[in-house]
Amino acid sequence: MEDPVSVTAIRPEELLKALSGLWTELGKEEVEGSDRSAGVLRAVTMTFILGVEEGEEEGAGETLAQLMHEHPSRAIVIKLRKNGSEVVEGRAYAQCWMPFGRRQQICCEQIELSAGAKNLEDVASVLRGLIAPDLPVVFWCRSARLFEQKAYGLIAGMADKVILDTRGLGDPQAGVRYVAQQLKLGRLYGDLTWTRLTRWRETIAHVFERIDCKEFLGSMERVVVKYTQTPEPMAVVYLKGWLRTVMGAGVKIESERCESEGSWQIREVRFESRGRDVVIDRVEKGIVESHIDSFRTRSVFEILDEARLVREELAILERDPIFARTIEVISKS
């Protein structure tokens, strides 16, 4: 669809008809082409709903395009307009690419719905008719403003999994408490702020593989997470929550702001015991050093973009007990 239609006129079947027309045209091009061995492969493994702010759709679209290569989906982009227009615009198109070394194009379906905040409930109604039947539904809410709307719950309720990034919300702590409530109700949620901590958690686990954990943990007095940004980043809150689930109630888990040349959310994690200290220190971008007595090792922290983070969350379509326990601890503190 090229022309905007009013809220009262827009219907899911119109957009699905437009998609069908696209596949028909692609099929004609295949038949008319000189290379009959190439062809077009239509691929849909899930419905992927993306909520994005107007003006940010280009960057989000690039991320979506990367995700489609590994998770070909019917992608439905909900673009939240900045103005209060009562017109809902909808269009349907195919996104195609040719894998390296292949002669056959792979194409995914994409639908874009554009609306103001007061029309989101109408968009949610249309959305129900656009979801691909009998396939998983994932909703990535990239817009903090969309998360605050009443219609957010209607859209999230259609998804088998919802992905947020709480560090970008207006009130990250309230966002975490909301996620905790949803997890208790049996709903599946992921948080990209938590996903970014995977390398820290892996490094801490590897450090404790190198020492006598029983002796060290028995004499542990305090763990300090140091950070450089203000206010305290959500990554620090998550890491402290996870450490509480690991260390138990007998160890103090604290955080401190420190001065540093780099603007790191997490600058250092220090484990203090009566006999020795173990320190994991971010020395430069992408490099973390672990200090155990005179022994020192370096770990590379790959810089993760949005596509990589969301890809990791798409690989988890069942309950993550470690994330759920950490969220529970944070929400009670």
C-alpha positions in Angstrom: 0.0 0.0 0.0 1.4 3.4 -1.0 -1.3 5.8 0.2 -2.2 6.3 3.9 -5.6 5.1 4.9 -7.8 6.2 7.8 -8.1 4.3 11.0 -11.7 3.3 10.2 -10.7 2.0 6.7 -7.4 0.1 7.3 -7.9 -3.7 7.4 -5.4 -6.5 7.8 -6.6 -8.3 4.7 -5.6 -5.3 2.6 -2.0 -5.5 3.8 -2.0 -9.3 3.4 -3.4 -8.9 -0.1 -0.6 -6.4 -0.9 1.9 -9.0 0.4 0.4 -11.7 -1.8 0.7 -9.3 -4.8 4.4 -8.8 -4.0 5.0 -12.6 -4.1 3.1 -12.8 -7.4 5.3 -10.1 -8.9 8.5 -11.8 -7.6 7.3 -15.1 -9.1 6.7 -13.4 -12.5 10.2 -12.0 -12.4 11.6 -15.5 -11.6 9.7 -17.0 -14.6 10.7 -14.2 -16.9 14.4 -14.1 -15.8 17.0 -15.7 -18.0 18.5 -17.8 -15.1 15.9 -20.3 -14.2 18.2 -21.9 -11.6 18.2 -18.8 -9.4 14.6 -18.3 -8.1 13.2 -16.8 -5.0 12.7 -18.5 -1.7 10.0 -17.2 0.6 11.0 -17.6 4.3 8.9 -17.1 7.5 9.9 -18.7 10.8 8.2 -16.2 13.2 6.3 -13.0 13.4 8.7 -10.3 14.6 7.1 -7.1 15.8 9.3 -4.0 16.2 8.1 -0.9 18.0 10.2 2.1 17.0 10.1 5.9 17.3 9.7 8.1 14.2 13.1 9.3 13.2 14.8 6.2 14.5 13.4 3.7 12.0 16.4 3.8 9.7 18.9 2.5 12.3 16.3 0.0 13.6 15.6 -1.1 10.0 19.3 -1.9 9.5 19.3 -4.0 12.6 16.1 -5.7 11.5 17.6 -6.5 8.1 20.6 -8.2 9.8 18.3 -10.3 12.0 16.3 -11.5 9.1 19.3 -13.3 7.6 19.3 -15.8 10.5 15.7 -15.4 11.6 13.6 -14.9 8.5 10.3 -13.6 9.7 7.1 -11.7 8.9 8.4 -8.4 10.3 5.8 -5.8 11.4 7.3 -2.4 12.2 5.1 -0.1 14.4 6.4 3.4 13.9 5.2 5.8 16.6 4.8 9.2 15.2 5.9 12.4 17.1 2.7 14.3 16.1 -0.9 13.4 17.0 -2.1 12.6 13.5 -5.3 10.6 13.3 -4.2 8.9 10.1 -2.7 5.4 10.3 -0.5 4.6 7.4 0.3 1.0 6.3 2.5 -0.5 3.6 3.7 -3.9 2.8 6.9 -4.9 1.0 9.4 -7.8 0.6 13.0 -7.7 1.9 15.3 -9.8 -0.2 18.9 -10.8 -0.1 21.2 -13.4 -1.8 23.3 -15.4 0.6 27.0 -15.6 -0.2 27.8 -18.4 -2.7 24.1 -18.9 -3.6 22.1 -18.0 -6.7 18.7 -18.0 -5.0 17.3 -15.0 -3.3 15.7 -15.3 0.1 12.8 -12.9 0.7 10.9 -12.0 3.9 7.7 -10.2 4.4 7.6 -6.8 6.0 4.7 -4.6 7.0 5.0 -1.1 8.4 2.2 0.6 10.4 2.7 4.3 11.3 0.5 6.0 13.9 0.3 8.6 16.6 0.1 7.6 20.3 -3.7 8.0 20.5 -4.2 5.6 17.6 -2.1 2.7 18.9 -5.1 0.7 20.2 -6.4 0.7 16.6 -3.0 -0.5 15.4 -3.2 -3.3 18.0 -6.5 -4.4 16.5 -5.1 -4.5 13.0 -2.0 -6.3 14.3 -4.0 -9.3 15.4 -4.9 -10.1 11.8 -1.4 -9.7 10.5 0.4 -12.3 12.7 1.6 -15.4 10.8 -0.5 -18.3 12.1 1.1 -21.2 14.0 4.5 -19.5 14.4 6.2 -17.9 17.4 5.6 -14.1 17.9 8.4 -11.9 19.3 7.9 -8.2 20.2 10.9 -6.0 20.5 9.8 -2.7 22.0 12.6 -0.3 21.1 10.6 2.8 21.9 10.5 4.0 25.5 7.4 6.1 24.7 5.6 3.1 23.3 6.3 1.2 26.5 4.5 3.9 28.4 1.3 3.7 26.3 -1.8 1.8 27.3 -1.8 0.0 24.0 1.7 -1.5 24.9 0.0 -4.2 27.0 -2.3 -5.1 24.1 0.7 -5.6 21.7 2.8 -7.4 24.3 0.0 -9.7 25.1 0.1 -11.1 21.5 3.8 -12.1 21.8 5.4 -15.3 23.0 8.4 -13.2 24.0 8.9 -9.5 24.6 12.3 -7.8 24.4 13.0 -4.5 26.2 16.1 -2.5 27.0 15.4 -1.1 30.5 18.4 1.2 30.5 16.7 3.3 27.8 13.4 3.7 29.7 12.4 6.8 31.5 12.4 4.9 34.8 14.6 1.9 34.5 13.9 0.6 38.0 10.2 0.7 37.4 10.7 -1.1 34.2 12.6 -3.9 36.0 9.8 -4.2 38.5 7.3 -4.4 35.7 9.3 -7.2 34.1 9.4 -9.0 37.4 5.6 -8.9 37.6 5.3 -10.3 34.0 7.7 -13.1 34.7 5.6 -14.1 37.8 2.6 -14.3 35.5 4.5 -16.8 33.4 5.2 -14.4 30.5 8.6 -14.5 28.7 10.7 -11.3 28.8 14.2 -10.4 27.8 16.2 -7.3 28.6 19.1 -6.2 26.4 20.7 -4.5 29.5 21.0 -8.0 31.0 22.2 -9.5 27.7 25.1 -7.0 27.7 26.3 -8.5 31.0 26.9 -12.0 29.6 30.6 -11.3 29.1 31.0 -10.0 32.7 29.3 -13.0 34.2 31.3 -15.4 32.1 34.6 -13.7 33.1 33.6 -13.8 36.8 32.8 -17.5 36.5 36.1 -18.3 34.8 38.0 -16.4 37.5 36.5 -18.6 40.2 37.4 -21.7 38.3 41.0 -20.7 38.8 40.9 -20.5 42.6 39.8 -22.6 45.6 36.2 -21.3 45.7 35.3 -23.0 49.0 38.2 -21.3 50.9 37.8 -18.0 49.1 34.1 -17.7 49.4 34.3 -18.8 53.1 36.5 -15.7 53.8 34.7 -13.3 51.5 33.7 -10.0 53.1 32.6 -7.7 50.4 32.1 -7.3 46.6 32.4 -3.8 45.1 31.2 -3.0 41.6 32.7 0.3 40.4 31.2 2.4 37.7 31.9 5.8 36.1 28.5 7.1 34.9 25.8 9.0 36.8 23.3 7.9 37.9 24.1 4.3 38.8 23.6 2.4 35.5 21.1 -0.5 35.3 24.0 -2.8 34.3 25.4 -2.3 37.8 22.0 -3.0 39.4 21.7 -6.2 37.4 25.3 -7.3 38.2 24.8 -6.7 41.9 21.5 -8.6 41.8 23.2 -11.6 40.0 26.1 -11.6 42.5 23.6 -11.7 45.4 22.1 -14.9 43.9 25.6 -16.4 43.6 27.2 -15.2 46.9 24.3 -15.5 49.2 23.1 -13.1 52.0 26.3 -13.3 54.0 28.4 -11.2 51.6 28.0 -7.4 51.2 27.4 -6.4 47.6 28.1 -2.7 47.1 28.7 -0.3 44.3 30.9 2.9 44.1 31.3 5.6 41.6 34.9 6.2 40.5 36.8 8.6 38.3 38.1 7.1 35.1 39.3 8.2 31.7 36.7 5.9 30.0 33.0 6.4 30.4 32.3 2.8 31.4 29.1 1.5 32.9 31.1 -1.1 34.8 34.8 -0.2 35.5 35.8 -2.8 38.0 34.6 -5.7 40.1 36.6 -6.3 43.3 36.1 -9.4 45.5 37.5 -8.6 49.0 38.3 -11.5 51.4 40.3 -11.7 54.6 43.3 -13.2 52.9 43.4 -11.8 49.3 41.5 -9.7 46.8 40.5 -10.7 43.3 40.0 -7.9 40.8 38.5 -7.8 37.4 39.3 -4.5 35.8 38.3 -2.8 32.5 41.7 -1.5 31.2 40.5 -0.2 27.9 37.7 -0.5 25.4 37.0 -4.2 24.8 39.8 -5.4 27.2 39.3 -6.7 30.7 42.1 -7.9 33.1 41.6 -10.4 35.9 44.1 -10.2 38.8 44.4 -13.2 41.1 47.5 -12.7 43.4 50.4 -12.3 40.9 48.5 -14.1 38.2 47.0 -11.8 35.5 44.9 -12.7 32.4 43.3 -10.6 29.7 39.8 -11.2 28.2 38.4 -9.6 25.1 35.0 -8.1 25.4 33.5 -8.0 21.9 31.7 -4.8 21.2 28.1 -5.9 20.7 25.7 -4.0 18.5 21.9 -4.2 18.7 21.6 -6.9 16.1 23.9 -9.2 18.1 22.1 -8.6 21.4 18.7 -9.2 19.9 20.0 -12.3 18.1 21.1 -13.7 21.5 17.6 -13.1 22.9 15.9 -14.7 19.9 17.9 -17.9 20.8 16.1 -18.0 24.1 12.5 -18.8 23.6 11.9 -20.4 27.0 12.2 -19.2 30.6 15.7 -18.2 31.7 15.9 -19.2 35.4 19.1 -17.1 36.1 17.5 -14.0 34.7 14.3 -14.6 36.5 16.0 -15.1 39.8 18.1 -11.9 39.4 15.0 -9.9 38.5 13.3 -11.2 41.6 16.2 -10.2 43.8 16.4 -6.7 42.3 12.7 -6.1 42.6 12.7 -6.9 46.3 15.7 -4.6 47.1 
